[in-house]
Amino acid sequence: MGEYLKIFFIILPKAYWIKQASIPNTDQFLEYVHTVIPWLLSVGGTIIAKDIKQNSDLSQWDGGQLGVIVEFESKKAAQEAYDSDIFQEYLEMRDFSSDLCVSIIG
């Protein structure tokens, strides 16, 4: 198994955020779309997959789960983005402590 992992990481030197967030209302959802996504792009992240599960079938966001996979050029770049003052301040201001899970793989 160890050899397979070595081959995987040689072939795939990039790193990824696997991110799951619970976003309770329309305002926070729109803020995320207008703030975090452009910031991710500005630090070299590329959103390669997303999954959105809304609490209801309403045409307006009434809360739900947002899953995102973000690709970075390296594990260092992914970690630096996560540790950046801008991202940490955003998390602190929105009190995502119990509603956000980010794993860095790479």
Phi, psi and omega per residue, in radians:
M1 nan -0.676 -3.125
G2 -1.045 -0.676 3.119
E3 -1.117 -0.674 3.112
Y4 -1.113 -0.698 3.118
L5 -1.148 -0.712 3.096
K6 -1.039 -0.808 3.135
I7 -1.092 -0.761 3.134
F8 -0.998 -0.804 -3.081
F9 -1.365 -0.376 3.020
I10 -1.254 -0.749 -3.136
I11 -1.252 -0.570 -2.992
L12 -2.106 1.325 -3.066
P13 -1.327 -0.115 -3.118
K14 -1.320 2.986 3.119
A15 -2.257 2.813 -3.025
Y16 -2.412 2.493 2.872
W17 -1.622 2.260 2.939
I18 -1.893 1.958 -2.930
K19 -2.195 2.282 3.086
Q20 -2.235 2.243 -3.136
A21 -2.368 2.508 2.991
S22 -1.715 2.088 -3.108
I23 -2.034 1.974 -2.921
P24 -1.378 -0.330 -3.049
N25 -2.645 2.965 -3.095
T26 -1.044 -0.752 -3.104
D27 -1.038 -0.803 -3.140
Q28 -1.212 -0.606 3.101
F29 -1.112 -0.841 3.138
L30 -1.139 -0.665 3.094
E31 -1.071 -0.739 3.112
Y32 -1.051 -0.835 -3.122
V33 -1.079 -0.703 -3.063
H34 -1.535 -0.281 -3.068
T35 -1.966 -0.994 -3.013
V36 -1.270 -0.754 -3.105
I37 -1.081 -0.843 3.080
P38 -1.083 -0.637 3.112
W39 -1.112 -0.790 3.113
L40 -0.977 -0.768 3.125
L41 -1.105 -0.648 -3.102
S42 -1.226 -0.385 3.121
V43 -1.766 0.244 3.045
G44 1.623 0.123 3.099
G45 -1.422 2.575 3.067
T46 -2.242 2.135 3.117
I47 -1.344 2.063 -3.093
I48 -1.870 -0.240 3.088
A49 -2.791 2.618 3.070
K50 -2.579 2.684 3.100
D51 -2.471 2.158 -3.112
I52 -2.096 2.200 3.086
K53 -2.176 1.885 -3.129
Q54 -1.495 2.613 -3.125
N55 -1.125 -0.491 -3.115
S56 -2.433 -3.069 3.115
D57 -1.697 0.273 -3.139
L58 -1.103 2.697 3.128
S59 -1.361 -0.157 3.116
Q60 -2.033 2.490 -3.104
W61 -1.055 2.167 3.096
D62 -2.146 0.409 3.113
G63 1.915 2.677 3.112
G64 2.797 -2.864 -3.081
Q65 -1.904 2.470 3.064
L66 -2.193 2.105 3.071
G67 -1.970 2.374 -3.087
V68 -2.452 2.431 2.961
I69 -1.961 2.148 -3.107
V70 -2.044 2.257 3.136
E71 -1.687 2.403 3.059
F72 -2.185 2.783 -3.116
E73 -1.163 -0.442 -3.116
S74 -2.739 2.895 3.075
K75 -1.133 -0.634 3.108
K76 -1.054 -0.780 3.131
A77 -1.118 -0.706 3.124
A78 -1.135 -0.750 -3.129
Q79 -1.189 -0.722 3.121
E80 -1.097 -0.682 3.095
A81 -1.097 -0.800 -3.136
Y82 -1.113 -0.734 -3.094
D83 -1.388 -0.137 -3.053
S84 -1.048 2.596 3.124
D85 -1.016 -0.696 -3.102
I86 -1.074 -0.837 -3.110
F87 -1.204 -0.735 -3.140
Q88 -1.135 -0.670 3.085
E89 -1.149 -0.694 3.101
Y90 -1.057 -0.810 3.137
L91 -1.085 -0.749 -3.122
E92 -1.142 -0.739 -3.130
M93 -1.138 -0.575 -3.081
R94 -1.650 -0.056 -3.136
D95 0.858 0.981 3.123
F96 -1.486 0.174 -2.983
S97 -0.883 -0.680 -3.120
S98 -1.796 -0.096 -3.044
D99 -1.954 0.174 -3.078
L100 -2.387 2.386 3.056
C101 -2.298 2.146 3.094
V102 -2.195 2.171 3.015
S103 -1.975 2.422 3.075
I104 -1.898 2.138 -3.086
I105 -2.101 2.309 3.092
G106 2.795 nan nan
